[in-house]
Amino acid sequence: MTWAEVTARKLWVRLGSPEPPVDVGAVCRTLGVEIWVVSCGSALFDAVYTPRTRDGRRLVTVNGALSRERQRFSVAHELGHALLAGHAAKTAGATWNLERSPLRETEANRFAAELLMPKLLLVREPRRLVPPVKELAARYLVSREAMRIRLTQLGLMPLCADEGAGAQEETGGLEDAG
Ligand SMILES: [Zn+2]
């Protein structure tokens, strides 16, 4: 496991190792981070983390125009920036993360994937009866694309009956604006 995944695993355990779908709102409350949903057009941004607002709050702003699944992944991704050392500026009033780097984005995605789709739960899914990606995505409340990537990461994808190429779906929430 990567450091980002270990951090997410510890948080999931601290939450009581909840069954899916992980309650992202509860995670935020545990961490003292507020969620602010704004609707401003899906192309503009996914979510952004503010380490400290001018009145001292920790805030994740998420685009309400996104699907629920993408909002969840985006918030979890921003929580990765909040928790992983070196990801977020500490200055009061700073809104944007430190300069985006592919490494930090990958780490935040790994964090979000482990938080929302914990390895300990996915490997526990019955081997011969692993539900299709579509069902797993619905149970964990993530996009199918995010689940497909996660299962591939964990080496579980071949065990999982996919729903085929004809499926129309939302994008995965893995490319964020934060
Ligand atoms: Zn990011």
Backbone and ligand atoms as CSV (ligand in chain L), in Angstrom:
chain,resi,resn,atom,element,x,y,z
A,1,MET,N,N,0.840,-1.205,0.000
A,1,MET,CA,C,0.000,0.000,0.000
A,1,MET,C,C,0.872,1.250,0.000
A,2,THR,N,N,0.386,2.254,-0.664
A,2,THR,CA,C,1.107,3.523,-0.647
A,2,THR,C,C,0.793,4.263,0.658
A,3,TRP,N,N,1.593,5.269,0.899
A,3,TRP,CA,C,1.410,6.092,2.094
A,3,TRP,C,C,0.018,6.726,2.111
A,4,ALA,N,N,-0.431,7.175,0.953
A,4,ALA,CA,C,-1.764,7.785,0.875
A,4,ALA,C,C,-2.841,6.766,1.237
A,5,GLU,N,N,-2.666,5.535,0.773
A,5,GLU,CA,C,-3.648,4.491,1.067
A,5,GLU,C,C,-3.625,4.108,2.546
A,6,VAL,N,N,-2.446,4.078,3.125
A,6,VAL,CA,C,-2.340,3.781,4.562
A,6,VAL,C,C,-3.070,4.854,5.366
A,7,THR,N,N,-2.915,6.096,4.971
A,7,THR,CA,C,-3.601,7.200,5.648
A,7,THR,C,C,-5.117,7.029,5.555
A,8,ALA,N,N,-5.604,6.642,4.374
A,8,ALA,CA,C,-7.043,6.430,4.192
A,8,ALA,C,C,-7.513,5.229,5.004
A,9,ARG,N,N,-6.713,4.171,5.023
A,9,ARG,CA,C,-7.072,2.967,5.789
A,9,ARG,C,C,-7.220,3.316,7.271
A,10,LYS,N,N,-6.267,4.079,7.807
A,10,LYS,CA,C,-6.324,4.465,9.223
A,10,LYS,C,C,-7.587,5.263,9.517
A,11,LEU,N,N,-7.937,6.148,8.591
A,11,LEU,CA,C,-9.140,6.956,8.779
A,11,LEU,C,C,-10.390,6.071,8.759
A,12,TRP,N,N,-10.438,5.146,7.817
A,12,TRP,CA,C,-11.580,4.239,7.706
A,12,TRP,C,C,-11.726,3.409,8.988
A,13,VAL,N,N,-10.617,2.943,9.528
A,13,VAL,CA,C,-10.646,2.178,10.783
A,13,VAL,C,C,-11.128,3.069,11.924
A,14,ARG,N,N,-10.619,4.311,11.939
A,14,ARG,CA,C,-11.028,5.266,12.971
A,14,ARG,C,C,-12.537,5.523,12.926
A,15,LEU,N,N,-13.117,5.422,11.742
A,15,LEU,CA,C,-14.562,5.630,11.586
A,15,LEU,C,C,-15.360,4.402,11.999
A,16,GLY,N,N,-14.671,3.337,12.367
A,16,GLY,CA,C,-15.363,2.124,12.769
A,16,GLY,C,C,-15.470,1.102,11.648
A,17,SER,N,N,-14.587,1.212,10.660
A,17,SER,CA,C,-14.571,0.292,9.507
A,17,SER,C,C,-15.970,0.110,8.919
A,18,PRO,N,N,-16.602,1.214,8.498
A,18,PRO,CA,C,-17.989,1.135,8.035
A,18,PRO,C,C,-18.137,0.346,6.740
A,19,GLU,N,N,-19.311,-0.280,6.606
A,19,GLU,CA,C,-19.679,-0.936,5.356
A,19,GLU,C,C,-19.951,0.135,4.294
A,20,PRO,N,N,-19.870,-0.231,3.019
A,20,PRO,CA,C,-20.189,0.743,1.974
A,20,PRO,C,C,-21.693,1.027,1.901
A,21,PRO,N,N,-22.068,2.196,1.423
A,21,PRO,CA,C,-21.177,3.286,1.017
A,21,PRO,C,C,-20.683,4.086,2.231
A,22,VAL,N,N,-19.406,4.405,2.202
A,22,VAL,CA,C,-18.833,5.232,3.263
A,22,VAL,C,C,-19.529,6.594,3.247
A,23,ASP,N,N,-19.912,7.048,4.420
A,23,ASP,CA,C,-20.622,8.320,4.559
A,23,ASP,C,C,-19.604,9.466,4.547
A,24,VAL,N,N,-19.468,10.095,3.381
A,24,VAL,CA,C,-18.451,11.138,3.226
A,24,VAL,C,C,-18.732,12.327,4.148
A,25,GLY,N,N,-20.031,12.620,4.339
A,25,GLY,CA,C,-20.382,13.707,5.255
A,25,GLY,C,C,-19.904,13.425,6.666
A,26,ALA,N,N,-20.069,12.173,7.101
A,26,ALA,CA,C,-19.613,11.797,8.444
A,26,ALA,C,C,-18.095,11.875,8.547
A,27,VAL,N,N,-17.415,11.504,7.468
A,27,VAL,CA,C,-15.956,11.598,7.461
A,27,VAL,C,C,-15.542,13.056,7.658
A,28,CYS,N,N,-16.212,13.938,6.929
A,28,CYS,CA,C,-15.893,15.363,7.043
A,28,CYS,C,C,-16.150,15.875,8.459
A,29,ARG,N,N,-17.281,15.457,9.044
A,29,ARG,CA,C,-17.572,15.903,10.419
A,29,ARG,C,C,-16.503,15.406,11.384
A,30,THR,N,N,-16.079,14.155,11.206
A,30,THR,CA,C,-15.028,13.593,12.062
A,30,THR,C,C,-13.758,14.424,11.975
A,31,LEU,N,N,-13.477,14.908,10.781
A,31,LEU,CA,C,-12.238,15.648,10.557
A,31,LEU,C,C,-12.402,17.150,10.825
A,32,GLY,N,N,-13.630,17.578,11.116
A,32,GLY,CA,C,-13.857,19.003,11.317
A,32,GLY,C,C,-13.771,19.808,10.036
A,33,VAL,N,N,-14.137,19.154,8.930
A,33,VAL,CA,C,-14.123,19.832,7.634
A,33,VAL,C,C,-15.562,20.023,7.178
A,34,GLU,N,N,-15.903,21.227,6.776
A,34,GLU,CA,C,-17.252,21.490,6.278
A,34,GLU,C,C,-17.317,21.270,4.773
A,35,ILE,N,N,-18.504,20.880,4.308
A,35,ILE,CA,C,-18.726,20.748,2.864
A,35,ILE,C,C,-19.640,21.878,2.420
A,36,TRP,N,N,-19.249,22.513,1.359
A,36,TRP,CA,C,-20.065,23.577,0.782
A,36,TRP,C,C,-20.353,23.201,-0.665
A,37,VAL,N,N,-21.633,22.988,-0.972
A,37,VAL,CA,C,-22.026,22.583,-2.322
A,37,VAL,C,C,-22.417,23.816,-3.112
A,38,VAL,N,N,-21.756,24.036,-4.237
A,38,VAL,CA,C,-22.131,25.137,-5.112
A,38,VAL,C,C,-22.422,24.565,-6.494
A,39,SER,N,N,-23.348,25.171,-7.187
A,39,SER,CA,C,-23.644,24.720,-8.543
A,39,SER,C,C,-23.218,25.803,-9.512
A,40,CYS,N,N,-22.230,25.492,-10.297
A,40,CYS,CA,C,-21.747,26.531,-11.218
A,40,CYS,C,C,-21.297,25.937,-12.538
A,41,GLY,N,N,-21.949,24.871,-12.981
A,41,GLY,CA,C,-21.594,24.335,-14.294
A,41,GLY,C,C,-20.549,23.256,-14.169
A,42,SER,N,N,-20.819,22.115,-14.749
A,42,SER,CA,C,-19.992,20.947,-14.462
A,42,SER,C,C,-18.577,21.072,-15.003
A,43,ALA,N,N,-18.361,21.959,-15.973
A,43,ALA,CA,C,-17.035,21.996,-16.583
A,43,ALA,C,C,-16.035,22.821,-15.769
A,44,LEU,N,N,-16.537,23.627,-14.849
A,44,LEU,CA,C,-15.650,24.592,-14.226
A,44,LEU,C,C,-14.695,23.990,-13.208
A,45,PHE,N,N,-15.223,23.217,-12.290
A,45,PHE,CA,C,-14.355,22.581,-11.304
A,45,PHE,C,C,-15.099,21.424,-10.649
A,46,ASP,N,N,-14.366,20.548,-10.043
A,46,ASP,CA,C,-14.979,19.436,-9.323
A,46,ASP,C,C,-15.115,19.791,-7.845
A,47,ALA,N,N,-13.980,20.060,-7.230
A,47,ALA,CA,C,-13.983,20.400,-5.813
A,47,ALA,C,C,-12.662,21.072,-5.477
A,48,VAL,N,N,-12.660,21.810,-4.371
A,48,VAL,CA,C,-11.429,22.456,-3.945
A,48,VAL,C,C,-11.410,22.486,-2.421
A,49,TYR,N,N,-10.220,22.343,-1.869
A,49,TYR,CA,C,-10.064,22.346,-0.423
A,49,TYR,C,C,-9.499,23.680,0.036
A,50,THR,N,N,-10.125,24.258,1.041
A,50,THR,CA,C,-9.607,25.475,1.666
A,50,THR,C,C,-9.127,25.106,3.069
A,51,PRO,N,N,-7.806,25.105,3.288
A,51,PRO,CA,C,-7.273,24.667,4.588
A,51,PRO,C,C,-7.751,25.528,5.745
A,52,ARG,N,N,-7.869,26.802,5.483
A,52,ARG,CA,C,-8.336,27.684,6.554
A,52,ARG,C,C,-8.967,28.914,5.920
A,53,THR,N,N,-10.290,29.039,6.147
A,53,THR,CA,C,-10.969,30.223,5.638
A,53,THR,C,C,-10.591,31.408,6.528
A,54,ARG,N,N,-11.007,32.599,6.124
A,54,ARG,CA,C,-10.625,33.785,6.902
A,54,ARG,C,C,-11.229,33.748,8.302
A,55,ASP,N,N,-12.345,33.008,8.438
A,55,ASP,CA,C,-12.894,32.855,9.787
A,55,ASP,C,C,-12.530,31.507,10.406
A,56,GLY,N,N,-11.475,30.915,9.889
A,56,GLY,CA,C,-10.859,29.791,10.583
A,56,GLY,C,C,-11.470,28.417,10.343
A,57,ARG,N,N,-12.300,28.275,9.310
A,57,ARG,CA,C,-12.904,26.971,9.051
A,57,ARG,C,C,-12.105,26.202,8.008
A,58,ARG,N,N,-12.248,24.891,8.068
A,58,ARG,CA,C,-11.685,24.032,7.019
A,58,ARG,C,C,-12.843,23.645,6.121
A,59,LEU,N,N,-12.654,23.790,4.839
A,59,LEU,CA,C,-13.786,23.742,3.922
A,59,LEU,C,C,-13.435,22.975,2.649
A,60,VAL,N,N,-14.363,22.098,2.260
A,60,VAL,CA,C,-14.289,21.526,0.913
A,60,VAL,C,C,-15.475,22.071,0.131
A,61,THR,N,N,-15.193,22.758,-0.945
A,61,THR,CA,C,-16.233,23.268,-1.828
A,61,THR,C,C,-16.370,22.292,-2.985
A,62,VAL,N,N,-17.597,21.827,-3.207
A,62,VAL,CA,C,-17.795,20.828,-4.264
A,62,VAL,C,C,-18.881,21.303,-5.227
A,63,ASN,N,N,-18.713,20.939,-6.480
A,63,ASN,CA,C,-19.641,21.361,-7.517
A,63,ASN,C,C,-20.888,20.476,-7.501
A,64,GLY,N,N,-22.010,21.088,-7.130
A,64,GLY,CA,C,-23.263,20.358,-7.034
A,64,GLY,C,C,-23.835,19.922,-8.370
A,65,ALA,N,N,-23.243,20.372,-9.468
A,65,ALA,CA,C,-23.716,19.951,-10.787
A,65,ALA,C,C,-23.204,18.556,-11.150
A,66,LEU,N,N,-22.235,18.068,-10.394
A,66,LEU,CA,C,-21.703,16.739,-10.673
A,66,LEU,C,C,-22.658,15.668,-10.165
A,67,SER,N,N,-22.516,14.467,-10.688
A,67,SER,CA,C,-23.294,13.347,-10.161
A,67,SER,C,C,-22.930,13.139,-8.698
A,68,ARG,N,N,-23.840,12.485,-7.962
A,68,ARG,CA,C,-23.571,12.235,-6.549
A,68,ARG,C,C,-22.266,11.443,-6.385
A,69,GLU,N,N,-22.068,10.477,-7.264
A,69,GLU,CA,C,-20.867,9.647,-7.156
A,69,GLU,C,C,-19.601,10.483,-7.349
A,70,ARG,N,N,-19.639,11.358,-8.334
A,70,ARG,CA,C,-18.451,12.189,-8.572
A,70,ARG,C,C,-18.235,13.194,-7.455
A,71,GLN,N,N,-19.337,13.696,-6.894
A,71,GLN,CA,C,-19.176,14.594,-5.737
A,71,GLN,C,C,-18.492,13.857,-4.596
A,72,ARG,N,N,-18.919,12.626,-4.356
A,72,ARG,CA,C,-18.325,11.854,-3.266
A,72,ARG,C,C,-16.833,11.632,-3.504
A,73,PHE,N,N,-16.496,11.242,-4.732
A,73,PHE,CA,C,-15.086,10.985,-5.009
A,73,PHE,C,C,-14.283,12.282,-4.920
A,74,SER,N,N,-14.867,13.358,-5.426
A,74,SER,CA,C,-14.147,14.633,-5.409
A,74,SER,C,C,-13.914,15.118,-3.982
A,75,VAL,N,N,-14.933,14.977,-3.127
A,75,VAL,CA,C,-14.762,15.380,-1.727
A,75,VAL,C,C,-13.686,14.507,-1.066
A,76,ALA,N,N,-13.760,13.199,-1.318
A,76,ALA,CA,C,-12.760,12.298,-0.729
A,76,ALA,C,C,-11.354,12.656,-1.225
A,77,HIS,N,N,-11.255,12.997,-2.503
A,77,HIS,CA,C,-9.977,13.425,-3.078
A,77,HIS,C,C,-9.449,14.669,-2.341
A,78,GLU,N,N,-10.340,15.624,-2.108
A,78,GLU,CA,C,-9.909,16.847,-1.414
A,78,GLU,C,C,-9.526,16.546,0.029
A,79,LEU,N,N,-10.213,15.591,0.659
A,79,LEU,CA,C,-9.817,15.206,2.018
A,79,LEU,C,C,-8.408,14.625,2.010
A,80,GLY,N,N,-8.057,13.972,0.912
A,80,GLY,CA,C,-6.679,13.503,0.765
A,80,GLY,C,C,-5.712,14.667,0.802
A,81,HIS,N,N,-6.034,15.716,0.062
A,81,HIS,CA,C,-5.183,16.915,0.106
A,81,HIS,C,C,-5.148,17.493,1.518
A,82,ALA,N,N,-6.278,17.383,2.227
A,82,ALA,CA,C,-6.339,17.942,3.578
A,82,ALA,C,C,-5.448,17.166,4.544
A,83,LEU,N,N,-5.372,15.855,4.361
A,83,LEU,CA,C,-4.695,15.016,5.344
A,83,LEU,C,C,-3.255,14.676,4.993
A,84,LEU,N,N,-2.945,14.675,3.712
A,84,LEU,CA,C,-1.614,14.240,3.316
A,84,LEU,C,C,-0.633,15.404,3.423
A,85,ALA,N,N,0.462,15.168,4.097
A,85,ALA,CA,C,1.438,16.224,4.359
A,85,ALA,C,C,1.966,16.804,3.049
A,86,GLY,N,N,2.093,18.112,3.052
A,86,GLY,CA,C,2.663,18.785,1.895
A,86,GLY,C,C,1.689,19.060,0.775
A,87,HIS,N,N,0.399,18.733,1.003
A,87,HIS,CA,C,-0.582,18.920,-0.069
A,87,HIS,C,C,-1.243,20.288,-0.051
A,88,ALA,N,N,-1.466,20.821,1.135
A,88,ALA,CA,C,-2.288,22.019,1.224
A,88,ALA,C,C,-1.514,23.175,1.851
A,89,ALA,N,N,-1.735,24.341,1.329
A,89,ALA,CA,C,-1.122,25.537,1.896
A,89,ALA,C,C,-1.684,25.792,3.286
A,90,LYS,N,N,-0.886,26.337,4.151
A,90,LYS,CA,C,-1.332,26.558,5.526
A,90,LYS,C,C,-1.766,28.009,5.778
A,91,THR,N,N,-1.560,28.850,4.813
A,91,THR,CA,C,-1.846,30.263,5.013
A,91,THR,C,C,-3.331,30.539,5.178
A,92,ALA,N,N,-3.645,31.418,6.067
A,92,ALA,CA,C,-5.037,31.804,6.260
A,92,ALA,C,C,-5.577,32.421,4.986
A,93,GLY,N,N,-6.787,32.026,4.632
A,93,GLY,CA,C,-7.420,32.595,3.453
A,93,GLY,C,C,-7.012,31.931,2.156
A,94,ALA,N,N,-6.034,31.045,2.219
A,94,ALA,CA,C,-5.623,30.367,0.990
A,94,ALA,C,C,-6.762,29.487,0.515
A,95,THR,N,N,-7.089,29.574,-0.737
A,95,THR,CA,C,-8.204,28.809,-1.266
A,95,THR,C,C,-7.726,27.610,-2.057
A,96,TRP,N,N,-6.704,27.813,-2.805
A,96,TRP,CA,C,-6.275,26.762,-3.708
A,96,TRP,C,C,-5.154,25.963,-3.079
A,97,ASN,N,N,-5.097,24.734,-3.489
A,97,ASN,CA,C,-3.999,23.899,-3.048
A,97,ASN,C,C,-2.693,24.467,-3.578
A,98,LEU,N,N,-1.618,23.978,-2.996
A,98,LEU,CA,C,-0.327,24.302,-3.567
A,98,LEU,C,C,-0.358,23.894,-5.036
A,99,GLU,N,N,0.547,24.414,-5.753
A,99,GLU,CA,C,0.613,24.120,-7.177
A,99,GLU,C,C,0.352,22.631,-7.428
A,100,ARG,N,N,-0.548,22.384,-8.321
A,100,ARG,CA,C,-0.904,20.991,-8.571
A,100,ARG,C,C,0.282,20.240,-9.137
A,101,SER,N,N,0.471,19.046,-8.658
A,101,SER,CA,C,1.497,18.202,-9.247
A,101,SER,C,C,0.872,16.846,-9.512
A,102,PRO,N,N,1.327,16.181,-10.565
A,102,PRO,CA,C,0.774,14.855,-10.871
A,102,PRO,C,C,0.925,13.900,-9.693
A,103,LEU,N,N,2.015,14.021,-8.952
A,103,LEU,CA,C,2.228,13.139,-7.803
A,103,LEU,C,C,1.152,13.362,-6.748
A,104,ARG,N,N,0.905,14.632,-6.419
A,104,ARG,CA,C,-0.105,14.920,-5.392
A,104,ARG,C,C,-1.491,14.488,-5.850
A,105,GLU,N,N,-1.787,14.697,-7.131
A,105,GLU,CA,C,-3.104,14.296,-7.635
A,105,GLU,C,C,-3.272,12.775,-7.561
A,106,THR,N,N,-2.201,12.055,-7.926
A,106,THR,CA,C,-2.251,10.591,-7.841
A,106,THR,C,C,-2.436,10.145,-6.401
A,107,GLU,N,N,-1.714,10.785,-5.495
A,107,GLU,CA,C,-1.835,10.427,-4.082
A,107,GLU,C,C,-3.253,10.683,-3.576
A,108,ALA,N,N,-3.822,11.824,-3.945
A,108,ALA,CA,C,-5.176,12.148,-3.494
A,108,ALA,C,C,-6.199,11.158,-4.075
A,109,ASN,N,N,-5.987,10.735,-5.319
A,109,ASN,CA,C,-6.881,9.741,-5.917
A,109,ASN,C,C,-6.746,8.390,-5.229
A,110,ARG,N,N,-5.526,8.017,-4.904
A,110,ARG,CA,C,-5.299,6.755,-4.180
A,110,ARG,C,C,-5.972,6.792,-2.812
A,111,PHE,N,N,-5.841,7.946,-2.166
A,111,PHE,CA,C,-6.484,8.138,-0.863
A,111,PHE,C,C,-7.994,7.968,-0.998
A,112,ALA,N,N,-8.579,8.656,-1.975
A,112,ALA,CA,C,-10.035,8.618,-2.160
A,112,ALA,C,C,-10.507,7.209,-2.489
A,113,ALA,N,N,-9.756,6.516,-3.345
A,113,ALA,CA,C,-10.150,5.157,-3.740
A,113,ALA,C,C,-10.135,4.219,-2.544
A,114,GLU,N,N,-9.098,4.332,-1.711
A,114,GLU,CA,C,-9.020,3.453,-0.535
A,114,GLU,C,C,-10.100,3.812,0.486
A,115,LEU,N,N,-10.408,5.091,0.603
A,115,LEU,CA,C,-11.436,5.506,1.562
A,115,LEU,C,C,-12.827,5.029,1.138
A,116,LEU,N,N,-13.144,5.196,-0.157
A,116,LEU,CA,C,-14.493,4.868,-0.632
A,116,LEU,C,C,-14.638,3.402,-1.024
A,117,MET,N,N,-13.523,2.796,-1.435
A,117,MET,CA,C,-13.545,1.391,-1.868
A,117,MET,C,C,-12.432,0.651,-1.152
A,118,PRO,N,N,-12.570,0.486,0.184
A,118,PRO,CA,C,-11.470,-0.086,0.961
A,118,PRO,C,C,-11.078,-1.475,0.457
A,119,LYS,N,N,-9.794,-1.663,0.324
A,119,LYS,CA,C,-9.281,-2.945,-0.151
A,119,LYS,C,C,-9.803,-4.093,0.699
A,120,LEU,N,N,-9.854,-3.871,2.018
A,120,LEU,CA,C,-10.292,-4.937,2.919
A,120,LEU,C,C,-11.710,-5.399,2.612
A,121,LEU,N,N,-12.546,-4.492,2.110
A,121,LEU,CA,C,-13.913,-4.876,1.766
A,121,LEU,C,C,-13.979,-5.527,0.391
A,122,LEU,N,N,-13.257,-4.954,-0.563
A,122,LEU,CA,C,-13.365,-5.467,-1.930
A,122,LEU,C,C,-12.791,-6.867,-2.061
A,123,VAL,N,N,-11.697,-7.141,-1.368
A,123,VAL,CA,C,-11.129,-8.492,-1.484
A,123,VAL,C,C,-12.008,-9.512,-0.765
A,124,ARG,N,N,-12.918,-9.013,0.061
A,124,ARG,CA,C,-13.805,-9.891,0.806
A,124,ARG,C,C,-15.037,-10.287,-0.011
A,125,GLU,N,N,-15.262,-9.556,-1.108
A,125,GLU,CA,C,-16.420,-9.879,-1.943
A,125,GLU,C,C,-16.272,-11.329,-2.418
A,126,PRO,N,N,-17.342,-12.093,-2.398
A,126,PRO,CA,C,-17.248,-13.512,-2.767
A,126,PRO,C,C,-16.588,-13.698,-4.133
A,127,ARG,N,N,-15.547,-14.528,-4.166
A,127,ARG,CA,C,-14.734,-14.649,-5.361
A,127,ARG,C,C,-15.507,-15.133,-6.588
A,128,ARG,N,N,-16.251,-16.169,-6.436
A,128,ARG,CA,C,-16.910,-16.728,-7.615
A,128,ARG,C,C,-18.170,-15.950,-7.988
A,129,LEU,N,N,-18.579,-15.108,-7.059
A,129,LEU,CA,C,-19.819,-14.390,-7.295
A,129,LEU,C,C,-19.617,-12.876,-7.246
A,130,VAL,N,N,-18.393,-12.467,-7.569
A,130,VAL,CA,C,-18.138,-11.025,-7.533
A,130,VAL,C,C,-19.164,-10.320,-8.419
A,131,PRO,N,N,-19.901,-9.387,-7.850
A,131,PRO,CA,C,-20.939,-8.716,-8.637
A,131,PRO,C,C,-20.311,-7.886,-9.754
A,132,PRO,N,N,-21.070,-7.636,-10.792
A,132,PRO,CA,C,-20.564,-6.799,-11.872
A,132,PRO,C,C,-20.157,-5.415,-11.361
A,133,VAL,N,N,-19.309,-4.786,-12.144
A,133,VAL,CA,C,-18.832,-3.444,-11.798
A,133,VAL,C,C,-19.994,-2.514,-11.473
A,134,LYS,N,N,-21.044,-2.622,-12.271
A,134,LYS,CA,C,-22.207,-1.738,-12.099
A,134,LYS,C,C,-22.791,-1.864,-10.692
A,135,GLU,N,N,-22.945,-3.119,-10.225
A,135,GLU,CA,C,-23.530,-3.329,-8.902
A,135,GLU,C,C,-22.593,-2.871,-7.788
A,136,LEU,N,N,-21.303,-3.170,-7.969
A,136,LEU,CA,C,-20.336,-2.732,-6.961
A,136,LEU,C,C,-20.298,-1.210,-6.882
A,137,ALA,N,N,-20.312,-0.570,-8.043
A,137,ALA,CA,C,-20.277,0.893,-8.079
A,137,ALA,C,C,-21.485,1.466,-7.349
A,138,ALA,N,N,-22.647,0.837,-7.545
A,138,ALA,CA,C,-23.866,1.319,-6.888
A,138,ALA,C,C,-23.771,1.108,-5.373
A,139,ARG,N,N,-23.202,-0.015,-4.968
A,139,ARG,CA,C,-23.134,-0.312,-3.531
A,139,ARG,C,C,-22.167,0.621,-2.822
A,140,TYR,N,N,-21.044,0.928,-3.473
A,140,TYR,CA,C,-20.030,1.789,-2.850
A,140,TYR,C,C,-20.278,3.260,-3.167
A,141,LEU,N,N,-21.272,3.508,-3.986
A,141,LEU,CA,C,-21.626,4.871,-4.411
A,141,LEU,C,C,-20.443,5.601,-5.033
A,142,VAL,N,N,-19.844,4.953,-5.998
A,142,VAL,CA,C,-18.786,5.568,-6.803
A,142,VAL,C,C,-19.142,5.336,-8.263
A,143,SER,N,N,-18.466,6.029,-9.151
A,143,SER,CA,C,-18.748,5.822,-10.568
A,143,SER,C,C,-18.213,4.456,-11.003
A,144,ARG,N,N,-18.766,3.945,-12.098
A,144,ARG,CA,C,-18.291,2.647,-12.603
A,144,ARG,C,C,-16.827,2.734,-13.003
A,145,GLU,N,N,-16.460,3.864,-13.565
A,145,GLU,CA,C,-15.072,4.026,-13.995
A,145,GLU,C,C,-14.126,3.963,-12.792
A,146,ALA,N,N,-14.516,4.650,-11.717
A,146,ALA,CA,C,-13.673,4.620,-10.516
A,146,ALA,C,C,-13.577,3.201,-9.966
A,147,MET,N,N,-14.694,2.478,-9.978
A,147,MET,CA,C,-14.679,1.097,-9.474
A,147,MET,C,C,-13.831,0.206,-10.367
A,148,ARG,N,N,-13.943,0.391,-11.685
A,148,ARG,CA,C,-13.168,-0.423,-12.620
A,148,ARG,C,C,-11.675,-0.212,-12.390
A,149,ILE,N,N,-11.269,1.046,-12.222
A,149,ILE,CA,C,-9.859,1.350,-11.968
A,149,ILE,C,C,-9.412,0.711,-10.655
A,150,ARG,N,N,-10.267,0.812,-9.659
A,150,ARG,CA,C,-9.929,0.273,-8.344
A,150,ARG,C,C,-9.760,-1.246,-8.380
A,151,LEU,N,N,-10.678,-1.924,-9.051
A,151,LEU,CA,C,-10.598,-3.383,-9.137
A,151,LEU,C,C,-9.352,-3.809,-9.902
A,152,THR,N,N,-9.010,-3.029,-10.918
A,152,THR,CA,C,-7.796,-3.325,-11.681
A,152,THR,C,C,-6.573,-3.154,-10.792
A,153,GLN,N,N,-6.555,-2.052,-9.996
A,153,GLN,CA,C,-5.446,-1.806,-9.072
A,153,GLN,C,C,-5.263,-2.979,-8.115
A,154,LEU,N,N,-6.369,-3.553,-7.673
A,154,LEU,CA,C,-6.317,-4.613,-6.670
A,154,LEU,C,C,-6.208,-6.000,-7.286
A,155,GLY,N,N,-6.129,-6.051,-8.618
A,155,GLY,CA,C,-6.008,-7.340,-9.275
A,155,GLY,C,C,-7.291,-8.145,-9.233
A,156,LEU,N,N,-8.418,-7.493,-9.044
A,156,LEU,CA,C,-9.699,-8.194,-8.935
A,156,LEU,C,C,-10.528,-8.109,-10.209
A,157,MET,N,N,-10.065,-7.319,-11.149
A,157,MET,CA,C,-10.891,-7.062,-12.330
A,157,MET,C,C,-11.233,-8.321,-13.121
A,158,PRO,N,N,-10.300,-9.239,-13.334
A,158,PRO,CA,C,-10.653,-10.424,-14.135
A,158,PRO,C,C,-11.730,-11.277,-13.475
A,159,LEU,N,N,-11.881,-11.137,-12.159
A,159,LEU,CA,C,-12.870,-11.936,-11.443
A,159,LEU,C,C,-14.254,-11.327,-11.547
A,160,CYS,N,N,-14.268,-10.123,-12.094
A,160,CYS,CA,C,-15.485,-9.348,-12.040
A,160,CYS,C,C,-16.118,-9.306,-13.424
A,161,ALA,N,N,-17.327,-9.810,-13.536
A,161,ALA,CA,C,-18.023,-9.760,-14.818
A,161,ALA,C,C,-18.340,-8.315,-15.159
A,162,ASP,N,N,-17.813,-7.852,-16.264
A,162,ASP,CA,C,-18.063,-6.462,-16.641
A,162,ASP,C,C,-19.361,-6.385,-17.446
A,163,GLU,N,N,-19.901,-5.188,-17.502
A,163,GLU,CA,C,-21.192,-5.067,-18.167
A,163,GLU,C,C,-21.064,-4.819,-19.660
A,164,GLY,N,N,-19.842,-4.837,-20.160
A,164,GLY,CA,C,-19.653,-4.750,-21.599
A,164,GLY,C,C,-19.461,-3.339,-22.091
A,165,ALA,N,N,-19.112,-3.258,-23.358
A,165,ALA,CA,C,-18.687,-1.983,-23.919
A,165,ALA,C,C,-19.847,-1.040,-24.190
A,166,GLY,N,N,-21.067,-1.568,-24.198
A,166,GLY,CA,C,-22.192,-0.725,-24.573
A,166,GLY,C,C,-22.676,0.202,-23.475
A,167,ALA,N,N,-22.150,0.004,-22.277
A,167,ALA,CA,C,-22.673,0.766,-21.148
A,167,ALA,C,C,-22.310,2.240,-21.245
A,168,GLN,N,N,-23.301,3.053,-21.143
A,168,GLN,CA,C,-23.069,4.491,-21.081
A,168,GLN,C,C,-22.921,4.882,-19.617
A,169,GLU,N,N,-21.983,5.709,-19.336
A,169,GLU,CA,C,-21.809,6.083,-17.939
A,169,GLU,C,C,-21.115,7.435,-17.825
A,170,GLU,N,N,-21.171,7.928,-16.639
A,170,GLU,CA,C,-20.498,9.172,-16.348
A,170,GLU,C,C,-18.991,8.947,-16.312
A,171,THR,N,N,-18.227,9.996,-16.400
A,171,THR,CA,C,-16.787,9.840,-16.258
A,171,THR,C,C,-16.465,9.589,-14.793
A,172,GLY,N,N,-15.256,9.217,-14.549
A,172,GLY,CA,C,-14.960,8.595,-13.279
A,172,GLY,C,C,-14.756,9.497,-12.077
A,173,GLY,N,N,-14.652,10.769,-12.249
A,173,GLY,CA,C,-14.370,11.602,-11.101
A,173,GLY,C,C,-12.917,11.517,-10.702
A,174,LEU,N,N,-12.088,11.027,-11.603
A,174,LEU,CA,C,-10.676,10.881,-11.248
A,174,LEU,C,C,-9.865,12.076,-11.730
A,175,GLU,N,N,-10.441,12.852,-12.596
A,175,GLU,CA,C,-9.727,14.042,-13.026
A,175,GLU,C,C,-10.414,15.213,-12.323
A,176,ASP,N,N,-9.741,15.786,-11.395
A,176,ASP,CA,C,-10.405,16.805,-10.576
A,176,ASP,C,C,-9.775,18.164,-10.848
A,177,ALA,N,N,-10.367,19.144,-10.258
A,177,ALA,CA,C,-9.856,20.496,-10.471
A,177,ALA,C,C,-9.087,20.991,-9.264
A,178,GLY,N,N,-8.918,20.139,-8.282
A,178,GLY,CA,C,-8.270,20.588,-7.070
A,178,GLY,C,C,-6.858,20.123,-6.988
L,1,ZN,ZN,ZN,-6.464,17.390,-6.390
